[in-house]
């Protein structure tokens, strides 16, 4: 299976120990972001470069990721575009804008209770928690 198609929920309990140690983490050269999937790193790097290579066929808005889901097309019936006041980022989901604004503010509301490291997304805090599990 290509690395980009592997499930996101790698945990030490779901993956045998030998395989876990052989998985290569891909690290961002500009921040502390790490991922097991190279395609996630490529997408993450767009946070730093500002690259938005995909265009919505309905509204023409630029986006960072390609999505073939019909969710966006359905939402165009009564669409509200939310725009970032700091850059050209636009989205139709307010929660995406809230998350995006953390790029500019540096806010990290999800803090590890063990080591104090902060995260911009709850899912990243959960993934980080694995590092504190003793095997």
MODELLER restraints for C-alpha pairs under 7 A, 6 or more apart:
rsr = mdl.restraints
at = mdl.atoms
rsr.add(forms.Gaussian(group=physical.xy_distance, feature=features.Distance(at['CA:3:A'], at['CA:37:A']), mean=5.91, stdev=0.5))
rsr.add(forms.Gaussian(group=physical.xy_distance, feature=features.Distance(at['CA:4:A'], at['CA:37:A']), mean=5.68, stdev=0.5))
rsr.add(forms.Gaussian(group=physical.xy_distance, feature=features.Distance(at['CA:4:A'], at['CA:38:A']), mean=6.63, stdev=0.5))
rsr.add(forms.Gaussian(group=physical.xy_distance, feature=features.Distance(at['CA:4:A'], at['CA:39:A']), mean=5.62, stdev=0.5))
rsr.add(forms.Gaussian(group=physical.xy_distance, feature=features.Distance(at['CA:11:A'], at['CA:130:A']), mean=6.92, stdev=0.5))
rsr.add(forms.Gaussian(group=physical.xy_distance, feature=features.Distance(at['CA:12:A'], at['CA:20:A']), mean=6.60, stdev=0.5))
rsr.add(forms.Gaussian(group=physical.xy_distance, feature=features.Distance(at['CA:24:A'], at['CA:36:A']), mean=6.22, stdev=0.5))
rsr.add(forms.Gaussian(group=physical.xy_distance, feature=features.Distance(at['CA:25:A'], at['CA:34:A']), mean=6.20, stdev=0.5))
rsr.add(forms.Gaussian(group=physical.xy_distance, feature=features.Distance(at['CA:25:A'], at['CA:35:A']), mean=5.41, stdev=0.5))
rsr.add(forms.Gaussian(group=physical.xy_distance, feature=features.Distance(at['CA:25:A'], at['CA:36:A']), mean=4.55, stdev=0.5))
rsr.add(forms.Gaussian(group=physical.xy_distance, feature=features.Distance(at['CA:26:A'], at['CA:34:A']), mean=5.48, stdev=0.5))
rsr.add(forms.Gaussian(group=physical.xy_distance, feature=features.Distance(at['CA:26:A'], at['CA:35:A']), mean=5.25, stdev=0.5))
rsr.add(forms.Gaussian(group=physical.xy_distance, feature=features.Distance(at['CA:26:A'], at['CA:36:A']), mean=5.82, stdev=0.5))
rsr.add(forms.Gaussian(group=physical.xy_distance, feature=features.Distance(at['CA:26:A'], at['CA:37:A']), mean=6.88, stdev=0.5))
rsr.add(forms.Gaussian(group=physical.xy_distance, feature=features.Distance(at['CA:26:A'], at['CA:38:A']), mean=6.15, stdev=0.5))
rsr.add(forms.Gaussian(group=physical.xy_distance, feature=features.Distance(at['CA:26:A'], at['CA:41:A']), mean=6.62, stdev=0.5))
rsr.add(forms.Gaussian(group=physical.xy_distance, feature=features.Distance(at['CA:27:A'], at['CA:33:A']), mean=5.92, stdev=0.5))
rsr.add(forms.Gaussian(group=physical.xy_distance, feature=features.Distance(at['CA:27:A'], at['CA:34:A']), mean=4.35, stdev=0.5))
rsr.add(forms.Gaussian(group=physical.xy_distance, feature=features.Distance(at['CA:27:A'], at['CA:35:A']), mean=6.58, stdev=0.5))
rsr.add(forms.Gaussian(group=physical.xy_distance, feature=features.Distance(at['CA:28:A'], at['CA:34:A']), mean=6.25, stdev=0.5))
rsr.add(forms.Gaussian(group=physical.xy_distance, feature=features.Distance(at['CA:28:A'], at['CA:41:A']), mean=6.74, stdev=0.5))
rsr.add(forms.Gaussian(group=physical.xy_distance, feature=features.Distance(at['CA:35:A'], at['CA:41:A']), mean=6.50, stdev=0.5))
rsr.add(forms.Gaussian(group=physical.xy_distance, feature=features.Distance(at['CA:43:A'], at['CA:65:A']), mean=6.99, stdev=0.5))
rsr.add(forms.Gaussian(group=physical.xy_distance, feature=features.Distance(at['CA:46:A'], at['CA:64:A']), mean=6.88, stdev=0.5))
rsr.add(forms.Gaussian(group=physical.xy_distance, feature=features.Distance(at['CA:51:A'], at['CA:64:A']), mean=6.78, stdev=0.5))
rsr.add(forms.Gaussian(group=physical.xy_distance, feature=features.Distance(at['CA:52:A'], at['CA:62:A']), mean=5.70, stdev=0.5))
rsr.add(forms.Gaussian(group=physical.xy_distance, feature=features.Distance(at['CA:52:A'], at['CA:63:A']), mean=4.98, stdev=0.5))
rsr.add(forms.Gaussian(group=physical.xy_distance, feature=features.Distance(at['CA:52:A'], at['CA:64:A']), mean=4.40, stdev=0.5))
rsr.add(forms.Gaussian(group=physical.xy_distance, feature=features.Distance(at['CA:53:A'], at['CA:62:A']), mean=6.85, stdev=0.5))
rsr.add(forms.Gaussian(group=physical.xy_distance, feature=features.Distance(at['CA:53:A'], at['CA:63:A']), mean=6.60, stdev=0.5))
rsr.add(forms.Gaussian(group=physical.xy_distance, feature=features.Distance(at['CA:53:A'], at['CA:64:A']), mean=6.15, stdev=0.5))
rsr.add(forms.Gaussian(group=physical.xy_distance, feature=features.Distance(at['CA:54:A'], at['CA:62:A']), mean=5.59, stdev=0.5))
rsr.add(forms.Gaussian(group=physical.xy_distance, feature=features.Distance(at['CA:54:A'], at['CA:63:A']), mean=5.22, stdev=0.5))
rsr.add(forms.Gaussian(group=physical.xy_distance, feature=features.Distance(at['CA:54:A'], at['CA:64:A']), mean=6.26, stdev=0.5))
rsr.add(forms.Gaussian(group=physical.xy_distance, feature=features.Distance(at['CA:54:A'], at['CA:65:A']), mean=6.48, stdev=0.5))
rsr.add(forms.Gaussian(group=physical.xy_distance, feature=features.Distance(at['CA:54:A'], at['CA:66:A']), mean=5.96, stdev=0.5))
rsr.add(forms.Gaussian(group=physical.xy_distance, feature=features.Distance(at['CA:55:A'], at['CA:61:A']), mean=5.54, stdev=0.5))
rsr.add(forms.Gaussian(group=physical.xy_distance, feature=features.Distance(at['CA:55:A'], at['CA:62:A']), mean=4.48, stdev=0.5))
rsr.add(forms.Gaussian(group=physical.xy_distance, feature=features.Distance(at['CA:55:A'], at['CA:63:A']), mean=6.08, stdev=0.5))
rsr.add(forms.Gaussian(group=physical.xy_distance, feature=features.Distance(at['CA:56:A'], at['CA:62:A']), mean=6.42, stdev=0.5))
rsr.add(forms.Gaussian(group=physical.xy_distance, feature=features.Distance(at['CA:58:A'], at['CA:73:A']), mean=6.83, stdev=0.5))
rsr.add(forms.Gaussian(group=physical.xy_distance, feature=features.Distance(at['CA:79:A'], at['CA:92:A']), mean=6.63, stdev=0.5))
rsr.add(forms.Gaussian(group=physical.xy_distance, feature=features.Distance(at['CA:80:A'], at['CA:92:A']), mean=5.72, stdev=0.5))
rsr.add(forms.Gaussian(group=physical.xy_distance, feature=features.Distance(at['CA:81:A'], at['CA:90:A']), mean=6.46, stdev=0.5))
rsr.add(forms.Gaussian(group=physical.xy_distance, feature=features.Distance(at['CA:81:A'], at['CA:91:A']), mean=5.66, stdev=0.5))
rsr.add(forms.Gaussian(group=physical.xy_distance, feature=features.Distance(at['CA:81:A'], at['CA:92:A']), mean=4.67, stdev=0.5))
rsr.add(forms.Gaussian(group=physical.xy_distance, feature=features.Distance(at['CA:82:A'], at['CA:90:A']), mean=5.54, stdev=0.5))
rsr.add(forms.Gaussian(group=physical.xy_distance, feature=features.Distance(at['CA:82:A'], at['CA:91:A']), mean=5.27, stdev=0.5))
rsr.add(forms.Gaussian(group=physical.xy_distance, feature=features.Distance(at['CA:82:A'], at['CA:92:A']), mean=5.76, stdev=0.5))
rsr.add(forms.Gaussian(group=physical.xy_distance, feature=features.Distance(at['CA:82:A'], at['CA:94:A']), mean=6.26, stdev=0.5))
rsr.add(forms.Gaussian(group=physical.xy_distance, feature=features.Distance(at['CA:82:A'], at['CA:97:A']), mean=6.72, stdev=0.5))
rsr.add(forms.Gaussian(group=physical.xy_distance, feature=features.Distance(at['CA:83:A'], at['CA:89:A']), mean=5.94, stdev=0.5))
rsr.add(forms.Gaussian(group=physical.xy_distance, feature=features.Distance(at['CA:83:A'], at['CA:90:A']), mean=4.38, stdev=0.5))
rsr.add(forms.Gaussian(group=physical.xy_distance, feature=features.Distance(at['CA:83:A'], at['CA:91:A']), mean=6.57, stdev=0.5))
rsr.add(forms.Gaussian(group=physical.xy_distance, feature=features.Distance(at['CA:84:A'], at['CA:90:A']), mean=6.24, stdev=0.5))
rsr.add(forms.Gaussian(group=physical.xy_distance, feature=features.Distance(at['CA:84:A'], at['CA:97:A']), mean=6.76, stdev=0.5))
rsr.add(forms.Gaussian(group=physical.xy_distance, feature=features.Distance(at['CA:91:A'], at['CA:97:A']), mean=6.53, stdev=0.5))
rsr.add(forms.Gaussian(group=physical.xy_distance, feature=features.Distance(at['CA:102:A'], at['CA:120:A']), mean=6.70, stdev=0.5))
rsr.add(forms.Gaussian(group=physical.xy_distance, feature=features.Distance(at['CA:107:A'], at['CA:120:A']), mean=6.71, stdev=0.5))
rsr.add(forms.Gaussian(group=physical.xy_distance, feature=features.Distance(at['CA:108:A'], at['CA:118:A']), mean=5.02, stdev=0.5))
rsr.add(forms.Gaussian(group=physical.xy_distance, feature=features.Distance(at['CA:108:A'], at['CA:119:A']), mean=4.67, stdev=0.5))
rsr.add(forms.Gaussian(group=physical.xy_distance, feature=features.Distance(at['CA:108:A'], at['CA:120:A']), mean=4.50, stdev=0.5))
rsr.add(forms.Gaussian(group=physical.xy_distance, feature=features.Distance(at['CA:109:A'], at['CA:118:A']), mean=6.59, stdev=0.5))
rsr.add(forms.Gaussian(group=physical.xy_distance, feature=features.Distance(at['CA:109:A'], at['CA:119:A']), mean=6.40, stdev=0.5))
rsr.add(forms.Gaussian(group=physical.xy_distance, feature=features.Distance(at['CA:109:A'], at['CA:120:A']), mean=6.15, stdev=0.5))
rsr.add(forms.Gaussian(group=physical.xy_distance, feature=features.Distance(at['CA:110:A'], at['CA:118:A']), mean=5.51, stdev=0.5))
rsr.add(forms.Gaussian(group=physical.xy_distance, feature=features.Distance(at['CA:110:A'], at['CA:119:A']), mean=5.02, stdev=0.5))
rsr.add(forms.Gaussian(group=physical.xy_distance, feature=features.Distance(at['CA:110:A'], at['CA:120:A']), mean=6.32, stdev=0.5))
rsr.add(forms.Gaussian(group=physical.xy_distance, feature=features.Distance(at['CA:110:A'], at['CA:121:A']), mean=6.61, stdev=0.5))
rsr.add(forms.Gaussian(group=physical.xy_distance, feature=features.Distance(at['CA:110:A'], at['CA:122:A']), mean=5.94, stdev=0.5))
rsr.add(forms.Gaussian(group=physical.xy_distance, feature=features.Distance(at['CA:110:A'], at['CA:125:A']), mean=6.44, stdev=0.5))
rsr.add(forms.Gaussian(group=physical.xy_distance, feature=features.Distance(at['CA:111:A'], at['CA:117:A']), mean=5.58, stdev=0.5))
rsr.add(forms.Gaussian(group=physical.xy_distance, feature=features.Distance(at['CA:111:A'], at['CA:118:A']), mean=4.23, stdev=0.5))
rsr.add(forms.Gaussian(group=physical.xy_distance, feature=features.Distance(at['CA:111:A'], at['CA:119:A']), mean=6.18, stdev=0.5))
rsr.add(forms.Gaussian(group=physical.xy_distance, feature=features.Distance(at['CA:112:A'], at['CA:118:A']), mean=6.33, stdev=0.5))
rsr.add(forms.Gaussian(group=physical.xy_distance, feature=features.Distance(at['CA:112:A'], at['CA:125:A']), mean=6.56, stdev=0.5))
rsr.add(forms.Gaussian(group=physical.xy_distance, feature=features.Distance(at['CA:119:A'], at['CA:125:A']), mean=5.94, stdev=0.5))
